[in-house]
């Protein structure tokens, strides 16, 4: 293997970490943070609703399961 091939293979994980770090920093800015929190609650609520449909807890616990999944 040549130098440039080894350099490329060695730098790929570092580039991936930097890319994910940049994406996280972008999502944590003031402009995007409310949107990020909204997506988190929306996706968590959908997953909680699916869980309620699969597991079928007692009716008085359905809202608690969905709320817990949504805020988690």
PDB file of N, CA, C and O in Angstrom:
ATOM      1  N   UNK A   1       0.835  -1.187   0.000  1.00  0.00           N
ATOM      2  CA  UNK A   1       0.000   0.000   0.000  1.00  0.00           C
ATOM      3  C   UNK A   1       0.877   1.246   0.000  1.00  0.00           C
ATOM      4  O   UNK A   1       1.919   1.313   0.652  1.00  0.00           O
ATOM      5  N   UNK A   2       0.415   2.209  -0.746  1.00  0.00           N
ATOM      6  CA  UNK A   2       1.163   3.446  -0.836  1.00  0.00           C
ATOM      7  C   UNK A   2       0.834   4.395   0.300  1.00  0.00           C
ATOM      8  O   UNK A   2      -0.090   4.173   1.083  1.00  0.00           O
ATOM      9  N   UNK A   3       1.610   5.447   0.362  1.00  0.00           N
ATOM     10  CA  UNK A   3       1.431   6.438   1.431  1.00  0.00           C
ATOM     11  C   UNK A   3       0.041   7.070   1.376  1.00  0.00           C
ATOM     12  O   UNK A   3      -0.618   7.195   2.408  1.00  0.00           O
ATOM     13  N   UNK A   4      -0.409   7.468   0.191  1.00  0.00           N
ATOM     14  CA  UNK A   4      -1.695   8.157   0.077  1.00  0.00           C
ATOM     15  C   UNK A   4      -2.866   7.242   0.399  1.00  0.00           C
ATOM     16  O   UNK A   4      -3.878   7.700   0.930  1.00  0.00           O
ATOM     17  N   UNK A   5      -2.747   5.971   0.089  1.00  0.00           N
ATOM     18  CA  UNK A   5      -3.801   5.023   0.439  1.00  0.00           C
ATOM     19  C   UNK A   5      -3.899   4.883   1.957  1.00  0.00           C
ATOM     20  O   UNK A   5      -4.996   4.908   2.515  1.00  0.00           O
ATOM     21  N   UNK A   6      -2.762   4.737   2.619  1.00  0.00           N
ATOM     22  CA  UNK A   6      -2.761   4.661   4.075  1.00  0.00           C
ATOM     23  C   UNK A   6      -3.268   5.952   4.711  1.00  0.00           C
ATOM     24  O   UNK A   6      -3.995   5.922   5.704  1.00  0.00           O
ATOM     25  N   UNK A   7      -2.880   7.079   4.132  1.00  0.00           N
ATOM     26  CA  UNK A   7      -3.333   8.378   4.637  1.00  0.00           C
ATOM     27  C   UNK A   7      -4.845   8.508   4.522  1.00  0.00           C
ATOM     28  O   UNK A   7      -5.504   9.002   5.438  1.00  0.00           O
ATOM     29  N   UNK A   8      -5.392   8.065   3.397  1.00  0.00           N
ATOM     30  CA  UNK A   8      -6.844   8.128   3.192  1.00  0.00           C
ATOM     31  C   UNK A   8      -7.579   7.217   4.180  1.00  0.00           C
ATOM     32  O   UNK A   8      -8.574   7.625   4.780  1.00  0.00           O
ATOM     33  N   UNK A   9      -7.100   6.012   4.344  1.00  0.00           N
ATOM     34  CA  UNK A   9      -7.738   5.067   5.261  1.00  0.00           C
ATOM     35  C   UNK A   9      -7.660   5.561   6.702  1.00  0.00           C
ATOM     36  O   UNK A   9      -8.614   5.394   7.462  1.00  0.00           O
ATOM     37  N   UNK A  10      -6.556   6.155   7.081  1.00  0.00           N
ATOM     38  CA  UNK A  10      -6.374   6.640   8.447  1.00  0.00           C
ATOM     39  C   UNK A  10      -7.186   7.903   8.727  1.00  0.00           C
ATOM     40  O   UNK A  10      -7.597   8.130   9.865  1.00  0.00           O
ATOM     41  N   UNK A  11      -7.419   8.718   7.714  1.00  0.00           N
ATOM     42  CA  UNK A  11      -8.112   9.983   7.944  1.00  0.00           C
ATOM     43  C   UNK A  11      -9.633   9.871   7.853  1.00  0.00           C
ATOM     44  O   UNK A  11     -10.331  10.777   8.306  1.00  0.00           O
ATOM     45  N   UNK A  12     -10.160   8.807   7.292  1.00  0.00           N
ATOM     46  CA  UNK A  12     -11.614   8.676   7.170  1.00  0.00           C
ATOM     47  C   UNK A  12     -12.346   8.702   8.520  1.00  0.00           C
ATOM     48  O   UNK A  12     -13.338   9.422   8.630  1.00  0.00           O
ATOM     49  N   UNK A  13     -11.916   7.959   9.556  1.00  0.00           N
ATOM     50  CA  UNK A  13     -12.620   8.055  10.837  1.00  0.00           C
ATOM     51  C   UNK A  13     -12.558   9.449  11.447  1.00  0.00           C
ATOM     52  O   UNK A  13     -13.520   9.896  12.071  1.00  0.00           O
ATOM     53  N   UNK A  14     -11.442  10.133  11.272  1.00  0.00           N
ATOM     54  CA  UNK A  14     -11.312  11.486  11.808  1.00  0.00           C
ATOM     55  C   UNK A  14     -12.259  12.433  11.089  1.00  0.00           C
ATOM     56  O   UNK A  14     -12.883  13.283  11.724  1.00  0.00           O
ATOM     57  N   UNK A  15     -12.374  12.300   9.794  1.00  0.00           N
ATOM     58  CA  UNK A  15     -13.289  13.138   9.019  1.00  0.00           C
ATOM     59  C   UNK A  15     -14.736  12.868   9.430  1.00  0.00           C
ATOM     60  O   UNK A  15     -15.537  13.798   9.518  1.00  0.00           O
ATOM     61  N   UNK A  16     -15.075  11.607   9.682  1.00  0.00           N
ATOM     62  CA  UNK A  16     -16.434  11.269  10.113  1.00  0.00           C
ATOM     63  C   UNK A  16     -16.757  11.895  11.469  1.00  0.00           C
ATOM     64  O   UNK A  16     -17.850  12.424  11.665  1.00  0.00           O
ATOM     65  N   UNK A  17     -15.810  11.834  12.399  1.00  0.00           N
ATOM     66  CA  UNK A  17     -16.026  12.439  13.718  1.00  0.00           C
ATOM     67  C   UNK A  17     -16.177  13.953  13.592  1.00  0.00           C
ATOM     68  O   UNK A  17     -17.053  14.538  14.228  1.00  0.00           O
ATOM     69  N   UNK A  18     -15.345  14.586  12.792  1.00  0.00           N
ATOM     70  CA  UNK A  18     -15.457  16.029  12.598  1.00  0.00           C
ATOM     71  C   UNK A  18     -16.779  16.409  11.942  1.00  0.00           C
ATOM     72  O   UNK A  18     -17.376  17.424  12.300  1.00  0.00           O
ATOM     73  N   UNK A  19     -17.243  15.612  10.992  1.00  0.00           N
ATOM     74  CA  UNK A  19     -18.517  15.885  10.330  1.00  0.00           C
ATOM     75  C   UNK A  19     -19.684  15.776  11.302  1.00  0.00           C
ATOM     76  O   UNK A  19     -20.560  16.641  11.315  1.00  0.00           O
ATOM     77  N   UNK A  20     -19.705  14.733  12.110  1.00  0.00           N
ATOM     78  CA  UNK A  20     -20.772  14.565  13.099  1.00  0.00           C
ATOM     79  C   UNK A  20     -20.700  15.670  14.152  1.00  0.00           C
ATOM     80  O   UNK A  20     -21.740  16.160  14.593  1.00  0.00           O
ATOM     81  N   UNK A  21     -19.501  16.071  14.564  1.00  0.00           N
ATOM     82  CA  UNK A  21     -19.344  17.161  15.526  1.00  0.00           C
ATOM     83  C   UNK A  21     -19.868  18.474  14.953  1.00  0.00           C
ATOM     84  O   UNK A  21     -20.534  19.239  15.651  1.00  0.00           O
ATOM     85  N   UNK A  22     -19.568  18.732  13.688  1.00  0.00           N
ATOM     86  CA  UNK A  22     -20.064  19.944  13.041  1.00  0.00           C
ATOM     87  C   UNK A  22     -21.589  19.925  12.959  1.00  0.00           C
ATOM     88  O   UNK A  22     -22.239  20.943  13.199  1.00  0.00           O
ATOM     89  N   UNK A  23     -22.154  18.777  12.623  1.00  0.00           N
ATOM     90  CA  UNK A  23     -23.611  18.652  12.542  1.00  0.00           C
ATOM     91  C   UNK A  23     -24.245  18.876  13.908  1.00  0.00           C
ATOM     92  O   UNK A  23     -25.270  19.550  14.012  1.00  0.00           O
ATOM     93  N   UNK A  24     -23.642  18.314  14.965  1.00  0.00           N
ATOM     94  CA  UNK A  24     -24.151  18.517  16.321  1.00  0.00           C
ATOM     95  C   UNK A  24     -24.059  19.970  16.746  1.00  0.00           C
ATOM     96  O   UNK A  24     -24.977  20.488  17.383  1.00  0.00           O
ATOM     97  N   UNK A  25     -22.971  20.629  16.405  1.00  0.00           N
ATOM     98  CA  UNK A  25     -22.820  22.039  16.744  1.00  0.00           C
ATOM     99  C   UNK A  25     -23.839  22.890  15.991  1.00  0.00           C
ATOM    100  O   UNK A  25     -24.366  23.858  16.539  1.00  0.00           O
ATOM    101  N   UNK A  26     -24.115  22.536  14.747  1.00  0.00           N
ATOM    102  CA  UNK A  26     -25.117  23.260  13.971  1.00  0.00           C
ATOM    103  C   UNK A  26     -26.506  23.083  14.575  1.00  0.00           C
ATOM    104  O   UNK A  26     -27.289  24.031  14.641  1.00  0.00           O
ATOM    105  N   UNK A  27     -26.805  21.861  15.014  1.00  0.00           N
ATOM    106  CA  UNK A  27     -28.124  21.604  15.588  1.00  0.00           C
ATOM    107  C   UNK A  27     -28.287  22.230  16.968  1.00  0.00           C
ATOM    108  O   UNK A  27     -29.417  22.412  17.421  1.00  0.00           O
ATOM    109  N   UNK A  28     -27.196  22.564  17.647  1.00  0.00           N
ATOM    110  CA  UNK A  28     -27.270  23.143  18.985  1.00  0.00           C
ATOM    111  C   UNK A  28     -27.309  24.663  18.975  1.00  0.00           C
ATOM    112  O   UNK A  28     -27.362  25.272  20.043  1.00  0.00           O
ATOM    113  N   UNK A  29     -27.287  25.292  17.818  1.00  0.00           N
ATOM    114  CA  UNK A  29     -27.332  26.751  17.781  1.00  0.00           C
ATOM    115  C   UNK A  29     -28.721  27.245  18.154  1.00  0.00           C
ATOM    116  O   UNK A  29     -29.685  26.480  18.142  1.00  0.00           O
ATOM    117  N   UNK A  30     -28.818  28.523  18.484  1.00  0.00           N
ATOM    118  CA  UNK A  30     -30.092  29.106  18.927  1.00  0.00           C
ATOM    119  C   UNK A  30     -31.174  28.984  17.854  1.00  0.00           C
ATOM    120  O   UNK A  30     -32.341  28.758  18.175  1.00  0.00           O
ATOM    121  N   UNK A  31     -30.830  29.117  16.705  1.00  0.00           N
ATOM    122  CA  UNK A  31     -31.840  29.081  15.653  1.00  0.00           C
ATOM    123  C   UNK A  31     -32.453  27.697  15.544  1.00  0.00           C
ATOM    124  O   UNK A  31     -33.672  27.584  15.419  1.00  0.00           O
ATOM    125  N   UNK A  32     -31.620  26.599  15.588  1.00  0.00           N
ATOM    126  CA  UNK A  32     -32.086  25.247  15.287  1.00  0.00           C
ATOM    127  C   UNK A  32     -32.531  24.466  16.516  1.00  0.00           C
ATOM    128  O   UNK A  32     -33.217  23.456  16.365  1.00  0.00           O
ATOM    129  N   UNK A  33     -32.167  24.893  17.741  1.00  0.00           N
ATOM    130  CA  UNK A  33     -32.459  24.111  18.942  1.00  0.00           C
ATOM    131  C   UNK A  33     -33.957  23.860  19.143  1.00  0.00           C
ATOM    132  O   UNK A  33     -34.313  22.721  19.445  1.00  0.00           O
ATOM    133  N   UNK A  34     -34.854  24.830  18.998  1.00  0.00           N
ATOM    134  CA  UNK A  34     -36.283  24.526  19.151  1.00  0.00           C
ATOM    135  C   UNK A  34     -36.780  23.509  18.119  1.00  0.00           C
ATOM    136  O   UNK A  34     -37.629  22.673  18.429  1.00  0.00           O
ATOM    137  N   UNK A  35     -36.262  23.577  16.918  1.00  0.00           N
ATOM    138  CA  UNK A  35     -36.655  22.613  15.889  1.00  0.00           C
ATOM    139  C   UNK A  35     -36.155  21.226  16.273  1.00  0.00           C
ATOM    140  O   UNK A  35     -36.871  20.240  16.096  1.00  0.00           O
ATOM    141  N   UNK A  36     -34.932  21.138  16.800  1.00  0.00           N
ATOM    142  CA  UNK A  36     -34.367  19.868  17.225  1.00  0.00           C
ATOM    143  C   UNK A  36     -35.197  19.251  18.354  1.00  0.00           C
ATOM    144  O   UNK A  36     -35.472  18.051  18.335  1.00  0.00           O
ATOM    145  N   UNK A  37     -35.595  20.062  19.331  1.00  0.00           N
ATOM    146  CA  UNK A  37     -36.419  19.574  20.434  1.00  0.00           C
ATOM    147  C   UNK A  37     -37.780  19.129  19.919  1.00  0.00           C
ATOM    148  O   UNK A  37     -38.312  18.115  20.370  1.00  0.00           O
ATOM    149  N   UNK A  38     -38.345  19.871  18.986  1.00  0.00           N
ATOM    150  CA  UNK A  38     -39.631  19.482  18.404  1.00  0.00           C
ATOM    151  C   UNK A  38     -39.557  18.144  17.678  1.00  0.00           C
ATOM    152  O   UNK A  38     -40.440  17.299  17.819  1.00  0.00           O
ATOM    153  N   UNK A  39     -38.483  17.961  16.894  1.00  0.00           N
ATOM    154  CA  UNK A  39     -38.299  16.665  16.215  1.00  0.00           C
ATOM    155  C   UNK A  39     -38.162  15.528  17.217  1.00  0.00           C
ATOM    156  O   UNK A  39     -38.713  14.446  17.016  1.00  0.00           O
ATOM    157  N   UNK A  40     -37.420  15.777  18.302  1.00  0.00           N
ATOM    158  CA  UNK A  40     -37.220  14.744  19.319  1.00  0.00           C
ATOM    159  C   UNK A  40     -38.549  14.336  19.951  1.00  0.00           C
ATOM    160  O   UNK A  40     -38.824  13.146  20.101  1.00  0.00           O
ATOM    161  N   UNK A  41     -39.370  15.313  20.320  1.00  0.00           N
ATOM    162  CA  UNK A  41     -40.659  14.996  20.920  1.00  0.00           C
ATOM    163  C   UNK A  41     -41.600  14.338  19.915  1.00  0.00           C
ATOM    164  O   UNK A  41     -42.347  13.428  20.275  1.00  0.00           O
ATOM    165  N   UNK A  42     -41.575  14.780  18.677  1.00  0.00           N
ATOM    166  CA  UNK A  42     -42.443  14.194  17.655  1.00  0.00           C
ATOM    167  C   UNK A  42     -42.079  12.732  17.391  1.00  0.00           C
ATOM    168  O   UNK A  42     -42.951  11.863  17.379  1.00  0.00           O
ATOM    169  N   UNK A  43     -40.803  12.468  17.182  1.00  0.00           N
ATOM    170  CA  UNK A  43     -40.368  11.097  16.907  1.00  0.00           C
ATOM    171  C   UNK A  43     -40.583  10.214  18.137  1.00  0.00           C
ATOM    172  O   UNK A  43     -41.013   9.068  18.004  1.00  0.00           O
ATOM    173  N   UNK A  44     -40.289  10.735  19.335  1.00  0.00           N
ATOM    174  CA  UNK A  44     -40.525   9.971  20.558  1.00  0.00           C
ATOM    175  C   UNK A  44     -41.997   9.671  20.769  1.00  0.00           C
ATOM    176  O   UNK A  44     -42.351   8.578  21.212  1.00  0.00           O
ATOM    177  N   UNK A  45     -42.864  10.636  20.456  1.00  0.00           N
ATOM    178  CA  UNK A  45     -44.305  10.408  20.580  1.00  0.00           C
ATOM    179  C   UNK A  45     -44.809   9.346  19.613  1.00  0.00           C
ATOM    180  O   UNK A  45     -45.647   8.518  19.970  1.00  0.00           O
ATOM    181  N   UNK A  46     -44.299   9.373  18.397  1.00  0.00           N
ATOM    182  CA  UNK A  46     -44.692   8.363  17.406  1.00  0.00           C
ATOM    183  C   UNK A  46     -44.230   6.976  17.851  1.00  0.00           C
ATOM    184  O   UNK A  46     -44.985   6.008  17.766  1.00  0.00           O
ATOM    185  N   UNK A  47     -42.980   6.886  18.326  1.00  0.00           N
ATOM    186  CA  UNK A  47     -42.478   5.596  18.808  1.00  0.00           C
ATOM    187  C   UNK A  47     -43.263   5.125  20.040  1.00  0.00           C
ATOM    188  O   UNK A  47     -43.520   3.929  20.181  1.00  0.00           O
ATOM    189  N   UNK A  48     -43.645   6.041  20.925  1.00  0.00           N
ATOM    190  CA  UNK A  48     -44.456   5.680  22.088  1.00  0.00           C
ATOM    191  C   UNK A  48     -45.830   5.185  21.672  1.00  0.00           C
ATOM    192  O   UNK A  48     -46.344   4.226  22.247  1.00  0.00           O
ATOM    193  N   UNK A  49     -46.429   5.827  20.679  1.00  0.00           N
ATOM    194  CA  UNK A  49     -47.745   5.395  20.184  1.00  0.00           C
ATOM    195  C   UNK A  49     -47.656   3.991  19.585  1.00  0.00           C
ATOM    196  O   UNK A  49     -48.531   3.156  19.814  1.00  0.00           O
ATOM    197  N   UNK A  50     -46.593   3.737  18.818  1.00  0.00           N
ATOM    198  CA  UNK A  50     -46.392   2.392  18.245  1.00  0.00           C
ATOM    199  C   UNK A  50     -46.205   1.376  19.367  1.00  0.00           C
ATOM    200  O   UNK A  50     -46.746   0.272  19.298  1.00  0.00           O
ATOM    201  N   UNK A  51     -45.449   1.736  20.393  1.00  0.00           N
ATOM    202  CA  UNK A  51     -45.242   0.842  21.525  1.00  0.00           C
ATOM    203  C   UNK A  51     -46.549   0.531  22.237  1.00  0.00           C
ATOM    204  O   UNK A  51     -46.777  -0.609  22.643  1.00  0.00           O
ATOM    205  N   UNK A  52     -47.417   1.538  22.395  1.00  0.00           N
ATOM    206  CA  UNK A  52     -48.722   1.318  23.029  1.00  0.00           C
ATOM    207  C   UNK A  52     -49.568   0.361  22.191  1.00  0.00           C
ATOM    208  O   UNK A  52     -50.274  -0.484  22.741  1.00  0.00           O
ATOM    209  N   UNK A  53     -49.503   0.486  20.876  1.00  0.00           N
ATOM    210  CA  UNK A  53     -50.273  -0.405  20.008  1.00  0.00           C
ATOM    211  C   UNK A  53     -49.759  -1.840  20.063  1.00  0.00           C
ATOM    212  O   UNK A  53     -50.540  -2.783  19.940  1.00  0.00           O
ATOM    213  N   UNK A  54     -48.446  -2.013  20.248  1.00  0.00           N
ATOM    214  CA  UNK A  54     -47.867  -3.356  20.281  1.00  0.00           C
ATOM    215  C   UNK A  54     -48.053  -4.013  21.652  1.00  0.00           C
ATOM    216  O   UNK A  54     -48.484  -5.163  21.740  1.00  0.00           O
ATOM    217  N   UNK A  55     -47.727  -3.279  22.721  1.00  0.00           N
ATOM    218  CA  UNK A  55     -47.720  -3.859  24.064  1.00  0.00           C
ATOM    219  C   UNK A  55     -49.112  -3.897  24.695  1.00  0.00           C
ATOM    220  O   UNK A  55     -49.413  -4.799  25.476  1.00  0.00           O
ATOM    221  N   UNK A  56     -49.954  -2.932  24.363  1.00  0.00           N
ATOM    222  CA  UNK A  56     -51.318  -2.802  24.888  1.00  0.00           C
ATOM    223  C   UNK A  56     -51.362  -2.738  26.424  1.00  0.00           C
ATOM    224  O   UNK A  56     -51.882  -3.646  27.073  1.00  0.00           O
ATOM    225  N   UNK A  57     -50.816  -1.662  26.994  1.00  0.00           N
ATOM    226  CA  UNK A  57     -50.904  -1.523  28.453  1.00  0.00           C
ATOM    227  C   UNK A  57     -52.336  -1.169  28.858  1.00  0.00           C
ATOM    228  O   UNK A  57     -53.193  -0.959  28.000  1.00  0.00           O
ATOM    229  N   UNK A  58     -52.588  -1.105  30.142  1.00  0.00           N
ATOM    230  CA  UNK A  58     -53.919  -0.729  30.631  1.00  0.00           C
ATOM    231  C   UNK A  58     -54.231   0.681  30.144  1.00  0.00           C
ATOM    232  O   UNK A  58     -53.323   1.499  29.995  1.00  0.00           O
ATOM    233  N   UNK A  59     -55.510   0.974  29.893  1.00  0.00           N
ATOM    234  CA  UNK A  59     -55.868   2.273  29.283  1.00  0.00           C
ATOM    235  C   UNK A  59     -55.375   3.493  30.064  1.00  0.00           C
ATOM    236  O   UNK A  59     -55.027   4.508  29.461  1.00  0.00           O
ATOM    237  N   UNK A  60     -55.343   3.407  31.392  1.00  0.00           N
ATOM    238  CA  UNK A  60     -54.909   4.575  32.153  1.00  0.00           C
ATOM    239  C   UNK A  60     -53.393   4.785  32.099  1.00  0.00           C
ATOM    240  O   UNK A  60     -52.901   5.817  32.555  1.00  0.00           O
ATOM    241  N   UNK A  61     -52.651   3.826  31.551  1.00  0.00           N
ATOM    242  CA  UNK A  61     -51.198   3.968  31.426  1.00  0.00           C
ATOM    243  C   UNK A  61     -50.742   4.360  30.021  1.00  0.00           C
ATOM    244  O   UNK A  61     -49.564   4.653  29.819  1.00  0.00           O
ATOM    245  N   UNK A  62     -51.650   4.371  29.054  1.00  0.00           N
ATOM    246  CA  UNK A  62     -51.268   4.673  27.673  1.00  0.00           C
ATOM    247  C   UNK A  62     -50.649   6.059  27.530  1.00  0.00           C
ATOM    248  O   UNK A  62     -49.609   6.218  26.890  1.00  0.00           O
ATOM    249  N   UNK A  63     -51.286   7.053  28.124  1.00  0.00           N
ATOM    250  CA  UNK A  63     -50.759   8.417  28.051  1.00  0.00           C
ATOM    251  C   UNK A  63     -49.406   8.563  28.721  1.00  0.00           C
ATOM    252  O   UNK A  63     -48.536   9.290  28.243  1.00  0.00           O
ATOM    253  N   UNK A  64     -49.240   7.860  29.837  1.00  0.00           N
ATOM    254  CA  UNK A  64     -47.956   7.898  30.532  1.00  0.00           C
ATOM    255  C   UNK A  64     -46.844   7.277  29.697  1.00  0.00           C
ATOM    256  O   UNK A  64     -45.731   7.801  29.664  1.00  0.00           O
ATOM    257  N   UNK A  65     -47.132   6.164  29.023  1.00  0.00           N
ATOM    258  CA  UNK A  65     -46.130   5.511  28.183  1.00  0.00           C
ATOM    259  C   UNK A  65     -45.738   6.424  27.027  1.00  0.00           C
ATOM    260  O   UNK A  65     -44.554   6.580  26.729  1.00  0.00           O
ATOM    261  N   UNK A  66     -46.726   7.023  26.381  1.00  0.00           N
ATOM    262  CA  UNK A  66     -46.432   7.917  25.250  1.00  0.00           C
ATOM    263  C   UNK A  66     -45.644   9.138  25.708  1.00  0.00           C
ATOM    264  O   UNK A  66     -44.695   9.547  25.039  1.00  0.00           O
ATOM    265  N   UNK A  67     -46.026   9.723  26.841  1.00  0.00           N
ATOM    266  CA  UNK A  67     -45.331  10.914  27.352  1.00  0.00           C
ATOM    267  C   UNK A  67     -43.892  10.580  27.748  1.00  0.00           C
ATOM    268  O   UNK A  67     -42.977  11.365  27.503  1.00  0.00           O
ATOM    269  N   UNK A  68     -43.703   9.422  28.356  1.00  0.00           N
ATOM    270  CA  UNK A  68     -42.361   9.025  28.759  1.00  0.00           C
ATOM    271  C   UNK A  68     -41.466   8.802  27.557  1.00  0.00           C
ATOM    272  O   UNK A  68     -40.316   9.242  27.545  1.00  0.00           O
ATOM    273  N   UNK A  69     -41.984   8.120  26.544  1.00  0.00           N
ATOM    274  CA  UNK A  69     -41.204   7.895  25.318  1.00  0.00           C
ATOM    275  C   UNK A  69     -40.934   9.220  24.609  1.00  0.00           C
ATOM    276  O   UNK A  69     -39.852   9.419  24.056  1.00  0.00           O
ATOM    277  N   UNK A  70     -41.891  10.107  24.622  1.00  0.00           N
ATOM    278  CA  UNK A  70     -41.735  11.372  23.928  1.00  0.00           C
ATOM    279  C   UNK A  70     -40.670  12.253  24.581  1.00  0.00           C
ATOM    280  O   UNK A  70     -39.881  12.896  23.887  1.00  0.00           O
ATOM    281  N   UNK A  71     -40.649  12.282  25.890  1.00  0.00           N
ATOM    282  CA  UNK A  71     -39.672  13.139  26.562  1.00  0.00           C
ATOM    283  C   UNK A  71     -38.306  12.483  26.662  1.00  0.00           C
ATOM    284  O   UNK A  71     -37.318  13.160  26.945  1.00  0.00           O
ATOM    285  N   UNK A  72     -38.234  11.180  26.434  1.00  0.00           N
ATOM    286  CA  UNK A  72     -36.958  10.470  26.526  1.00  0.00           C
ATOM    287  C   UNK A  72     -36.169  10.651  25.282  1.00  0.00           C
ATOM    288  O   UNK A  72     -35.061  10.125  25.172  1.00  0.00           O
TER     289      UNK A  72
END
